[in-house]
């Protein structure tokens, strides 16, 4: 059913397959110059054991107006589907000719052409619609400002309403219980009332972004410096990770102007000078490099000649992220601009390009399989020897021991509430239960978001090391004999070094429900899955890791094993600098 821009689709997909895996479906929209991949939500799943016929039932509503980044380009939209089943991909589904269509005041007419579902664009009506949207955009802004003004005048009334809500005399806002503080709860209530009236909220972050937008309108008239490259991050405050390896090559070119803009603090804490600097940098840089989610950048419409490149920190495709999480708590809405302004994003192999295209909301051709720069060191024997010697010198107890690296991902929603339930892993008990325990040393490396310190008693100081604050996990892999993890992307780097792995996933079903994976976890991971502490001990004592899975795994998730990913990224940057890309 199509009504206005809302496209509601229900479907049944049937296919034969002998293995019992949890299926996933993508729906792919294409208008000829862009494609947009989105999850097609499966509401029910059935497998007939006798015939091996699998049936999946799907239903989802999509907004056609927020499919493509370039809204000025109006063409027919072709719809196709991709099924991920275990480790397999099934494409080229044929659409049954007996499809029921219903349209109401729609700008598109659905049809079946060559067993493909096509939405025929009513170009004249769409152009008129776009014309009116642009024509009255300023009026909408004026109306928005007027409503904000009214909501400011209404502040005292909202304050009284918040106090009455606190006393239980009026309805409390959905965010009221976010804080135990009465004052904060009342302020959340005022924000809620303000948003209902005007669509605006009181926020220091939003206010500073507005100031930066004003500054950008002034600075964007400055010319782009064609040799200027800027490294930007709000996750780190130094050149580490992918940034380090790309920078080490770029710095050799004296003709380049390289800027580092690292702000490991929230936008609300930016000084006015930092806001000016930020606005000036994005207005005058030829290439902007990111290494993680950097939400503020998507609030600005960058110049056409400025290219934004995402050097995503993770390797491979493991946990779902971005738009792949649509339908789950905390996921972005389909119309969110987050990630979508990237000109290019890099990945480690061709197989996973579709997943990153879906997660970032980008066309497939914007995802480039250059390889991930920070994996280059894994192929550098000289670097490996230097790092090992450095670690042995810094931590003498490691030398001549079998190193077990415990490196799980965090639990929680993000940086502010990240944790790991250490009740699930007792490091001292772990060491004591290992056969020939004197041969082993345990290194704990928690996710950087996890800030809680681990208490290690004096008797275990030389046998258990908490290196969670050690910046580069790749360095630790050079001395690792066994990796214990759960849902961390460190498994991709570990596979390059053929490190045996155990997957301690005691909360797998819960994690699938809340976060999920691109592949079926049980068929995907290159090691033995365990769900209890005792199983973990038993697996290590029996050297039972299912290591035979590693070879196939790494050949799927890496195009190249030459240690030259950084060079390929720099080639991309240079082609932009010299206007060849």
MARVEXDREN-979475 format. One line per 8 residues: number of its first residue (from 0); their letters; for each residue y negated, z, x of C-alpha. Coordinates in steps of 0.25 Angstrom, whole numbers, plus 5000, padded with zeros to 4 digits. Layout:
NUM) a) Y:Z:X | ...
This chain:
0) xxxxxxxx) 5000:5000:5000 | 4986:4996:5005 | 4974:5002:4999 | 4961:5000:5006 | 4964:5002:5021 | 4976:5012:5018 | 4990:5006:5021 | 5001:5014:5015
8) xxxxxxxx) 5015:5009:5019 | 5029:5014:5015 | 5041:5008:5021 | 5056:5009:5024 | 5061:5004:5037 | 5076:5001:5039 | 5084:4998:5052 | 5097:5000:5058
16) xxxxxxxx) 5099:5009:5070 | 5111:5017:5075 | 5103:5029:5081 | 5098:5041:5074 | 5084:5042:5078 | 5071:5046:5072 | 5063:5033:5069 | 5048:5030:5070
24) xxxxxxxx) 5040:5019:5065 | 5027:5012:5069 | 5019:5003:5060 | 5011:4993:5068 | 4998:4986:5062 | 4993:4974:5069 | 4980:4965:5066 | 4982:4955:5077
32) xxxxxxxx) 4973:4962:5088 | 4977:4977:5086 | 4990:4984:5082 | 4991:4998:5077 | 5004:5007:5077 | 5005:5019:5069 | 5017:5028:5065 | 5024:5024:5052
40) xxxxxxxx) 5028:5037:5046 | 5043:5038:5043 | 5045:5047:5030 | 5060:5046:5030 | 5071:5041:5038 | 5086:5038:5034 | 5098:5033:5042 | 5111:5028:5036
48) xxxxxxxx) 5122:5032:5045 | 5131:5021:5040 | 5122:5009:5042 | 5113:5015:5052 | 5102:5010:5043 | 5089:5018:5046 | 5078:5019:5035 | 5065:5025:5037
56) xxxxxxxx) 5054:5027:5027 | 5040:5026:5031 | 5026:5028:5025 | 5012:5029:5030 | 4997:5026:5027 | 4989:5018:5037 | 4974:5015:5036 | 4972:5000:5040
64) xxxxxxxx) 4957:5003:5043 | 4961:5011:5055 | 4973:5003:5061 | 4965:4995:5071 | 4954:4998:5081 | 4946:4985:5079 | 4942:4986:5064 | 4934:4973:5065
72) xxxxxxxx) 4947:4965:5067 | 4953:4961:5053 | 4966:4954:5052 | 4979:4956:5045 | 4988:4968:5049 | 5002:4966:5053 | 5011:4978:5051 | 5024:4980:5059
80) xxxxxxxx) 5033:4992:5062 | 5040:4998:5074 | 5052:5008:5073 | 5055:5018:5085 | 5069:5022:5083 | 5075:5031:5094 | 5071:5023:5107 | 5071:5010:5099
88) xxxxxxxx) 5060:5001:5093 | 5062:4993:5081 | 5051:4983:5077 | 5049:4970:5069 | 5053:4977:5056 | 5053:4967:5044 | 5045:4971:5032 | 5053:4969:5019
96) xxxxxxxx) 5046:4958:5010 | 5047:4967:4998 | 5036:4976:5002 | 5027:4982:4991 | 5012:4981:4993 | 5001:4988:4986 | 4986:4986:4989 | 4974:4992:4984
104) xxxxxxxx) 4960:4987:4988 | 4966:4984:5002 | 4960:4976:5013 | 4974:4971:5017 | 4985:4964:5009 | 4999:4967:5014 | 5009:4956:5015 | 5023:4953:5022
112) xxxxxxxx) 5022:4941:5032 | 5034:4938:5040 | 5041:4951:5037 | 5028:4958:5042 | 5019:4967:5034 | 5005:4961:5035 | 4992:4967:5029 | 4983:4955:5027
120) xxxxxxxx) 4968:4958:5029 | 4958:4955:5019 | 4948:4951:5030 | 4936:4948:5021 | 4937:4962:5014 | 4939:4969:5027 | 4927:4963:5034 | 4919:4967:5022
128) xxxxxxxx) 4924:4981:5023 | 4922:4982:5038 | 4908:4976:5036 | 4904:4987:5026 | 4910:4998:5034 | 4901:4994:5046 | 4889:4992:5037 | 4890:5006:5031
136) xxxxxxxx) 4894:5013:5043 | 4880:5018:5046 | 4879:5023:5031 | 4892:5030:5033 | 4887:5037:5045 | 4874:5041:5038 | 4883:5047:5026 | 4892:5054:5036
144) xxxxxxxx) 4879:5060:5043 | 4874:5064:5029 | 4887:5071:5025 | 4886:5079:5039 | 4872:5083:5036 | 4876:5088:5022 | 4888:5096:5028 | 4878:5103:5038
152) xxxxxxxx) 4870:5107:5026 | 4882:5112:5019 | 4886:5121:5031 | 4882:5134:5025 | 4890:5131:5013 | 4902:5127:5021 | 4900:5140:5029 | 4900:5148:5016
160) xxxxxxxx) 4913:5141:5011 | 4920:5144:5024 | 4917:5159:5022 | 4922:5158:5008 | 4934:5151:5013 | 4936:5162:5023 | 4936:5172:5012 | 4946:5163:5004
168) xxxxxxxx) 4937:5159:4993 | 4936:5144:4996 | 4946:5134:5002 | 4948:5135:5017 | 4947:5123:5026 | 4960:5117:5032 | 4956:5121:5046 | 4951:5135:5041
176) xxxxxxxx) 4964:5142:5048 | 4962:5135:5061 | 4955:5148:5066 | 4957:5163:5065 | 4942:5164:5066 | 4934:5166:5053 | 4922:5159:5059 | 4930:5147:5064
184) xxxxxxxx) 4938:5146:5051 | 4925:5145:5043 | 4919:5134:5053 | 4932:5126:5051 | 4930:5127:5036 | 4915:5123:5037 | 4920:5111:5045 | 4930:5107:5035
192) xxxxxxxx) 4919:5108:5024 | 4910:5099:5032 | 4921:5089:5035 | 4924:5088:5020 | 4910:5085:5017 | 4905:5076:5028 | 4917:5072:5037 | 4911:5079:5048
200) xxxxxxxx) 4914:5092:5056 | 4907:5102:5064 | 4913:5100:5078 | 4907:5102:5092 | 4916:5091:5097 | 4912:5081:5086 | 4897:5084:5088 | 4899:5081:5103
208) xxxxxxxx) 4906:5068:5100 | 4895:5064:5091 | 4885:5067:5103 | 4893:5059:5112 | 4893:5047:5103 | 4878:5048:5102 | 4878:5048:5117 | 4888:5036:5118
216) xxxxxxxx) 4879:5028:5109 | 4868:5029:5119 | 4877:5028:5132 | 4885:5016:5126 | 4873:5007:5129 | 4876:5009:5144 | 4884:4998:5151 | 4898:5000:5154
224) xxxxxxxx) 4901:5001:5169 | 4912:4992:5171 | 4918:5000:5183 | 4917:5013:5176 | 4931:5020:5173 | 4931:5034:5167 | 4943:5044:5166 | 4941:5053:5154
232) xxxxxxxx) 4949:5065:5149 | 4948:5077:5141 | 4962:5082:5145 | 4960:5083:5160 | 4949:5086:5170 | 4954:5079:5182 | 4960:5065:5186 | 4975:5068:5184
240) xxxxxxxx) 4986:5061:5176 | 4984:5046:5174 | 4970:5047:5177 | 4973:5051:5192 | 4982:5039:5195 | 4972:5029:5189 | 4960:5035:5195 | 4967:5035:5209
248) xxxxxxxx) 4967:5020:5208 | 4954:5017:5202 | 4946:5026:5212 | 4950:5016:5223 | 4941:5006:5216 | 4926:5009:5221 | 4920:5000:5211 | 4925:5008:5199
256) xxxxxxxx) 4917:5020:5194 | 4927:5031:5189 | 4922:5042:5180 | 4930:5055:5176 | 4927:5061:5163 | 4936:5073:5161 | 4933:5083:5151 | 4944:5093:5149
264) xxxxxxxx) 4937:5100:5138 | 4934:5097:5123 | 4922:5088:5119 | 4915:5099:5112 | 4913:5105:5126 | 4907:5093:5132 | 4893:5095:5137 | 4882:5086:5133
272) xxxxxxxx) 4882:5080:5148 | 4897:5077:5146 | 4895:5070:5133 | 4884:5061:5139 | 4893:5058:5151 | 4905:5055:5142 | 4897:5046:5133 | 4891:5039:5145
280) xxxxxxxx) 4905:5037:5152 | 4912:5030:5140 | 4900:5021:5138 | 4899:5016:5152 | 4914:5016:5156 | 4923:5003:5157 | 4936:5011:5157 | 4939:5024:5151
288) xxxxxxxx) 4952:5031:5154 | 4959:5042:5146 | 4972:5049:5149 | 4974:5057:5136 | 4968:5058:5122 | 4953:5058:5123 | 4948:5059:5109 | 4933:5058:5111
296) xxxxxxxx) 4933:5044:5117 | 4938:5039:5103 | 4925:5043:5097 | 4917:5032:5104 | 4918:5017:5102 | 4919:5013:5117 | 4912:5000:5122 | 4921:4988:5121
304) xxxxxxxx) 4921:4986:5136 | 4925:5001:5139 | 4940:5002:5139 | 4947:5015:5136 | 4961:5017:5142 | 4971:5028:5139 | 4979:5032:5151 | 4988:5041:5142
312) xxxxxxxx) 4993:5053:5150 | 5007:5053:5144 | 5018:5044:5148 | 5028:5037:5139 | 5028:5039:5124 | 5034:5052:5119 | 5026:5061:5109 | 5018:5054:5098
320) xxxxxxxx) 5003:5054:5100 | 4990:5049:5093 | 4992:5040:5081 | 5007:5041:5083 | 5006:5055:5077 | 5000:5050:5064 | 5005:5058:5052 | 5007:5071:5061
328) xxxxxxxx) 4998:5083:5062 | 4987:5081:5072 | 4989:5066:5073 | 4976:5057:5072 | 4973:5049:5059 | 4975:5034:5059 | 4960:5032:5060 | 4958:5041:5072
336) xxxxxxxx) 4951:5034:5084 | 4959:5042:5094 | 4965:5034:5105 | 4962:5021:5098 | 4950:5017:5107 | 4959:5015:5119 | 4959:5001:5125 | 4971:5004:5133
344) xxxxxxxx) 4982:5015:5134 | 4993:5015:5145 | 5007:5018:5143 | 5020:5019:5152 | 5028:5008:5145 | 5028:4996:5135 | 5038:5003:5126 | 5028:5014:5122
352) xxxxxxxx) 5016:5006:5120 | 5018:5006:5105 | 5018:5021:5105 | 5005:5022:5112 | 4999:5011:5104 | 5003:5019:5091 | 4998:5033:5097 | 4985:5027:5102
360) xxxxxxxx) 4982:5018:5090 | 4981:5006:5099 | 4986:4992:5099 | 4998:4990:5108 | 4991:4981:5118 | 4982:4992:5122 | 4994:5000:5127 | 4997:4996:5141
368) xxxxxxxx) 5010:5000:5149 | 5004:5002:5162 | 5012:5015:5165 | 5006:5029:5166 | 4998:5031:5179 | 5002:5045:5181 | 5016:5041:5182 | 5013:5033:5195
376) xxxxxxxx) 5016:5046:5204 | 5030:5047:5199 | 5033:5034:5207 | 5025:5039:5219 | 5035:5045:5229 | 5024:5049:5239 | 5016:5056:5228 | 5029:5063:5223
384) xxxxxxxx) 5032:5068:5237 | 5018:5073:5239 | 5018:5080:5225 | 5032:5087:5227 | 5027:5092:5241 | 5014:5097:5234 | 5022:5104:5223 | 5032:5111:5233
392) xxxxxxxx) 5021:5116:5241 | 5013:5122:5229 | 5026:5127:5222 | 5036:5130:5233 | 5046:5136:5224 | 5049:5121:5218 | 5054:5116:5231 | 5069:5114:5232
400) xxxxxxxx) 5071:5118:5217 | 5075:5110:5205 | 5062:5109:5196 | 5063:5110:5181 | 5050:5106:5175 | 5047:5111:5161 | 5036:5103:5155 | 5035:5103:5139
408) xxxxxxxx) 5024:5098:5131 | 5015:5107:5123 | 5016:5112:5109 | 5004:5112:5100 | 4994:5102:5095 | 4986:5100:5108 | 4978:5105:5119 | 4972:5117:5112
416) xxxxxxxx) 4985:5123:5106 | 4996:5118:5116 | 5008:5127:5120 | 5022:5128:5124 | 5031:5138:5118 | 5036:5145:5130 | 5046:5153:5122 | 5054:5140:5122
424) xxxxxxxx) 5055:5140:5137 | 5057:5152:5145 | 5055:5148:5160 | 5061:5160:5166 | 5073:5160:5157 | 5075:5145:5160 | 5075:5147:5175 | 5085:5158:5174
432) xxxxxxxx) 5095:5151:5165 | 5096:5139:5174 | 5109:5137:5183 | 5105:5139:5197 | 5091:5143:5193 | 5086:5145:5207 | 5087:5130:5209 | 5076:5127:5198
440) xxxxxxxx) 5062:5129:5197 | 5055:5128:5183 | 5041:5121:5182 | 5033:5122:5169 | 5023:5112:5166 | 5017:5113:5152 | 5008:5103:5145 | 4993:5105:5150
448) xxxxxxxx) 4989:5109:5136 | 4998:5121:5137 | 4990:5132:5143 | 4999:5145:5141 | 5003:5150:5155 | 5018:5153:5157 | 5022:5167:5162 | 5032:5166:5174
456) xxxxxxxx) 5037:5180:5179 | 5036:5182:5194 | 5051:5181:5196 | 5050:5166:5192 | 5037:5162:5199 | 5045:5153:5209 | 5054:5147:5199 | 5045:5144:5187
464) xxxxxxxx) 5032:5137:5189 | 5022:5134:5178 | 5014:5122:5183 | 5008:5118:5169 | 4994:5117:5176 | 5000:5107:5186 | 4992:5095:5182 | 5002:5084:5184
472) xxxxxxxx) 5016:5085:5179 | 5020:5072:5186 | 5019:5079:5199 | 5029:5090:5194 | 5039:5079:5190 | 5041:5076:5205 | 5048:5090:5207 | 5055:5091:5193
480) xxxxxxxx) 5070:5090:5192 | 5071:5093:5177 | 5060:5091:5167 | 5061:5100:5154 | 5051:5095:5143 | 5050:5092:5128 | 5040:5082:5123 | 5032:5079:5136
488) xxxxxxxx) 5029:5065:5141 | 5032:5070:5155 | 5046:5065:5152 | 5041:5051:5156 | 5037:5054:5170 | 5049:5062:5172 | 5058:5050:5168 | 5052:5042:5179
496) xxxxxxxx) 5057:5053:5189 | 5070:5054:5182 | 5069:5069:5180 | 5079:5075:5171 | 5073:5080:5158 | 5076:5090:5147 | 5069:5090:5133 | 5067:5104:5128
504) xxxxxxxx) 5063:5100:5114 | 5065:5113:5106 | 5055:5108:5095 | 5058:5094:5094 | 5058:5092:5079 | 5045:5100:5078 | 5039:5091:5089 | 5044:5078:5082
512) xxxxxxxx) 5038:5083:5069 | 5024:5086:5075 | 5023:5077:5087 | 5034:5067:5087 | 5038:5056:5097 | 5038:5041:5099 | 5053:5041:5101 | 5064:5049:5095
520) xxxxxxxx) 5064:5061:5105 | 5079:5063:5106 | 5081:5048:5109 | 5069:5047:5119 | 5069:5059:5129 | 5075:5056:5142 | 5083:5069:5143 | 5091:5080:5136
528) xxxxxxxx) 5084:5086:5124 | 5086:5101:5122 | 5081:5111:5112 | 5084:5125:5117 | 5081:5133:5130 | 5096:5135:5132 | 5099:5120:5131 | 5088:5117:5142
536) xxxxxxxx) 5095:5127:5151 | 5109:5121:5148 | 5104:5107:5151 | 5098:5110:5164 | 5110:5118:5169 | 5119:5106:5165 | 5109:5096:5171 | 5110:5089:5157
544) xxxxxxxx) 5097:5081:5155 | 5101:5067:5150 | 5094:5061:5162 | 5101:5048:5159 | 5090:5045:5149 | 5079:5045:5159 | 5080:5031:5164 | 5080:5024:5151
552) xxxxxxxx) 5068:5033:5146 | 5059:5030:5158 | 5062:5015:5158 | 5057:5015:5143 | 5044:5022:5146 | 5039:5016:5159 | 5036:5001:5161 | 5035:5003:5176
560) xxxxxxxx) 5040:5012:5187 | 5031:5008:5198 | 5020:5019:5199 | 5009:5009:5196 | 5004:5013:5182 | 4991:5018:5188 | 4989:5004:5194 | 4991:4997:5181
568) xxxxxxxx) 4981:5006:5173 | 4971:5003:5184 | 4974:4988:5183 | 4970:4990:5168 | 4957:4997:5171 | 4953:4987:5182 | 4956:4975:5172 | 4946:4982:5162
576) xxxxx) 4936:4985:5173 | 4936:4970:5177 | 4937:4966:5162 | 4950:4960:5163 | 4957:4968:5152
